[in-house]
Amino acid sequence: MPTHDRPDVESKGYKELSAELAALLEKLESGDLDIDEAVMCYRRGLEVVKALESHLKSAENTVTELKSALDSA
């Protein structure tokens, strides 16, 4: 669930989401989180991964469309 200091993933770009995922992984790997914080980081990580996958799929579709347009020109 988004908070004011963590905007919804849809409003972030690929680079920003990648940086957030890296930060979440670093926190999780540190082992310094209590279980509730770890679960929150894991949940947020899943949201970020889904958004990253969506960005990649969108980019793939754009490249495919551009290639198709060039091939038919």
Secondary structure as GFF3:
##gff-version 3
##sequence-region A 1 73
A	DSSP	three_ten_helix	9	11	.	.	.	ID=ss1
A	DSSP	alpha_helix	14	30	.	.	.	ID=ss2
A	DSSP	alpha_helix	35	72	.	.	.	ID=ss3
###
